[in-house]
Amino acid sequence: MENVTARKGKSADVRAAIAAERTEPADLFDTLRTDQWNERSLCAGGRVREAAAHMSMGFRLSLPTMLGELVKARGNMHRMTDRVAHRDSAAHSTTALAAFLRDNAHHPRTPPVGGLTAALGHDVVHGLDITVALGLERRVPEDRLRIPLADIRPSGLKFFGADLDGVRLRAEDIDWSYGSGSPVCGVAQDLLLPACGRRLPAGRLRGEPGHRFTRSAGES
């Protein structure tokens, strides 16, 4: 019984973290200028508005619709989500994109693999795709951040196309590291991003291999 109670308590904590990682970015989105909505996010090929549309995609599309879109994309999940995000970001106002996220803060949807932990990681990473790209210093609270950090796995690195061979990610603000090899240092939330295939703006990472995970001037 104690184990069941502990699991329920942990699930409740993760659900609360998910709700916060939807509500807080939605509130921030309401403050963005039009030019900021049109800036490139860290998510490949998309602006801030596409990243915001992607964050709420799982709430707005039914499973049959999602599967239909996946068939159109010939089974490529990345191609499917990119196409739908571009379509939906054009169809909805920025006010609506923020509201979709806020209104679904407690939506029970989870990704096909990974459950609640993956759902939290999804929201944290895509929120950072926006705030880091815009230079907004929103900090994800450590208790929330440690959940996706602890969930970094080789299978996830492969899914995102992240190459961490010969690299040790080492946080400067909390006691956390991942991998082995030459150190790449920075704040923990920035280090989560290379593990998800992102390239960061210059100056956020330290260490010789950091250039592998840094945007070029043309990508900014």
BAFI-87138 format. One line per 8 residues: number of its first residue (from 1); for each residue x, y, z of C-alpha. Coordinates in Angstrom, 2 decimals. Each point is the difference from the previous one (the first is absolute). Example, Ala and Ser with C-alpha at 12.3 -4.5 7.8 and 13.67 -1.06 7.14 Angstrom:
BEGIN
1> 12.30:-4.50:7.80 | 1.37:3.44:-0.66
***
This chain:
BEGIN
1> 0.00:0.00:0.00 | 2.85:2.39:0.81 | 1.52:-0.55:-3.46 | -3.36:0.65:-1.68 | -0.48:3.16:2.04 | 3.52:1.18:-0.82 | -0.58:-0.59:-3.72 | -3.26:1.92:0.10
9> 1.70:2.83:1.83 | 2.81:0.12:-2.56 | -2.49:-0.02:-2.88 | -1.91:2.86:1.59 | 3.24:1.97:0.35 | 0.87:-0.54:-3.67 | -3.52:0.97:-1.11 | 0.31:3.21:2.04
17> 3.35:0.71:-1.66 | -1.52:-0.58:-3.45 | -2.85:2.40:0.75 | 2.48:2.66:1.12 | 2.17:-0.50:-3.11 | -3.06:0.73:-2.12 | -1.53:2.83:1.99 | 3.16:2.02:0.59
25> 1.17:0.01:-3.64 | -3.55:0.83:-1.13 | 0.05:3.06:2.25 | 3.38:0.96:-1.45 | -1.28:-0.47:-3.58 | -2.69:2.60:0.69 | 2.76:2.59:0.48 | 1.89:-0.67:-3.26
33> 0.16:2.58:-2.77 | -0.88:-0.91:-3.59 | 3.66:0.06:-1.01 | 0.84:-2.46:2.79 | -2.68:-2.41:-1.18 | 1.73:0.05:-3.40 | 3.52:-0.64:1.33 | 1.54:-3.43:-0.59
41> -0.36:-2.41:2.89 | 2.60:-2.66:0.81 | -2.30:-2.65:-1.45 | 1.33:-0.69:-3.51 | -1.80:1.76:-2.80 | -2.52:1.89:2.10 | -0.68:3.41:1.44 | -1.25:0.68:3.51
49> -3.59:-0.23:-1.25 | 0.60:-3.49:-1.43 | 1.61:-1.16:3.25 | -3.01:1.30:1.95 | -2.40:-1.75:-2.38 | 1.97:-3.22:0.42 | -0.29:0.18:3.79 | -3.81:-0.23:-0.16
57> -0.25:-2.37:-2.96 | -0.74:-3.05:2.13 | -3.02:1.71:1.58 | -1.52:1.27:-3.23 | 0.35:-3.08:-2.21 | -1.86:-3.22:0.66 | 1.92:-3.27:-0.25 | -1.61:-0.96:-3.36
65> 0.87:3.44:-1.39 | 3.55:-0.28:1.28 | 0.39:-3.44:-1.59 | -1.40:1.34:-3.27 | 2.55:2.81:0.03 | 2.75:-2.53:0.72 | -1.07:-2.04:-3.05 | 0.17:3.18:-2.14
73> 3.54:0.50:1.30 | 0.89:-3.58:-1.02 | 0.52:-1.02:3.59 | 2.55:2.70:0.81 | -0.98:1.50:3.37 | 2.25:3.03:-0.33 | -1.36:0.82:-3.48 | -3.56:-0.40:1.23
81> 0.33:2.26:3.03 | 1.86:2.64:-2.03 | -2.70:0.08:-2.69 | -2.87:0.20:2.49 | 1.74:2.68:2.09 | 0.48:2.20:-3.08 | -3.60:-0.49:-1.05 | -1.44:0.68:3.44
89> 2.22:2.98:0.76 | -1.40:1.66:-3.13 | -3.60:-0.93:0.85 | -0.07:1.29:3.59 | 0.80:3.34:1.60 | 2.86:0.29:2.48 | -2.59:0.63:2.72 | -1.66:-3.31:-0.87
97> 3.34:-1.85:-0.04 | 0.69:1.16:3.55 | -3.56:-0.83:1.09 | 0.19:-3.54:-1.40 | 2.91:-0.68:2.33 | -1.50:1.69:3.05 | -3.45:-1.55:-0.43 | 1.53:-3.49:-0.24
105> 2.38:0.31:2.93 | -1.52:-3.10:1.60 | -0.64:-1.96:-3.19 | 0.88:-3.68:0.62 | 1.63:-0.53:-3.39 | 3.43:-1.65:0.06 | 2.31:-0.96:-2.89 | -0.22:-3.56:-1.38
113> 3.24:-0.87:1.83 | 1.17:1.26:3.37 | -3.23:0.90:1.78 | -0.14:2.96:2.37 | 3.76:0.49:0.10 | 0.13:0.34:-3.78 | -2.96:2.40:0.08 | 1.83:2.25:2.42
121> 3.18:-0.19:-2.05 | -1.94:0.96:-3.13 | -1.40:3.12:1.66 | 3.28:1.02:1.63 | 2.07:-0.38:-3.18 | -2.42:1.79:-2.30 | -0.38:2.79:2.52 | 3.79:0.37:-0.02
129> -0.02:-0.11:-3.81 | -1.83:3.30:0.23 | 1.45:1.76:3.05 | 3.65:-0.81:-0.73 | -0.35:1.00:-3.66 | -1.51:3.33:1.05 | 2.55:0.57:2.76 | -2.68:-0.02:2.70
137> 1.49:-1.14:3.28 | -2.85:-2.16:1.26 | 1.45:-2.68:2.28 | -1.69:-3.36:0.29 | -0.15:-0.87:3.73 | 2.56:-2.64:0.94 | -2.54:-2.55:1.23 | -1.74:0.04:-3.38
145> 3.21:0.10:-2.02 | 1.56:-3.01:1.72 | -2.78:-2.27:-1.30 | 0.84:0.31:-3.73 | 3.73:0.18:0.81 | -0.27:-3.38:1.73 | -1.92:-1.36:-3.00 | 2.79:0.54:-2.56
153> 0.59:-3.36:-1.68 | 1.91:-1.23:-3.08 | -3.35:-0.76:-1.67 | -1.09:3.61:0.50 | 3.30:1.33:-1.36 | -0.52:-2.13:-3.11 | -3.58:1.22:-0.44 | 1.12:3.64:0.09
161> 3.14:-0.59:-2.07 | 2.17:1.19:2.89 | 3.70:-0.91:-0.16 | 1.59:0.10:3.44 | 2.87:-2.35:-0.81 | 3.13:0.97:1.93 | -1.83:2.71:1.92 | -0.83:0.40:3.66
169> -2.79:2.48:0.69 | 0.72:1.61:3.38 | -2.35:2.44:1.71 | 1.42:3.03:1.78 | -3.10:0.86:2.02 | -1.02:-3.42:1.37 | 1.72:-3.32:0.71 | -0.63:-1.77:-3.32
177> 1.97:-1.41:-2.90 | -0.53:-2.44:-2.86 | 2.37:-1.90:-2.25 | 3.77:-0.28:-0.05 | 2.74:1.83:-1.82 | 0.85:3.65:-0.48 | -2.20:2.23:2.17 | -2.64:2.35:-1.35
185> -1.18:2.25:2.82 | -2.95:2.31:0.51 | -3.17:0.33:2.03 | -1.92:-3.25:0.22 | -2.98:1.08:-2.06 | 2.29:1.00:-2.87 | 1.72:-3.39:0.14 | -3.33:-1.80:-0.39
193> -0.31:1.53:-3.48 | 3.02:-1.62:-1.75 | -1.31:-3.35:1.28 | -3.18:0.79:-1.97 | 1.83:0.90:-3.18 | -0.04:3.79:0.46 | 2.70:2.51:-0.86 | 0.20:2.96:2.37
201> 0.84:3.67:-0.52 | 3.68:0.85:0.34 | 1.39:0.61:3.48 | -2.24:-2.33:1.97 | 2.30:-3.04:0.11 | 3.61:-0.32:1.09 | 2.57:-2.64:-0.91 | 1.79:-0.87:-3.23
209> -2.73:-2.30:-1.41 | -2.63:2.69:0.65 | 0.19:1.22:-3.60 | -1.69:-3.24:-1.05 | -3.13:1.14:1.80 | 0.12:3.71:-0.85 | -1.87:1.77:-2.77 | 1.93:1.60:-2.80
217> -0.63:3.68:-0.77 | -2.20:-1.00:-2.93 | -2.26:-2.09:2.21 | -0.85:2.83:2.41
***
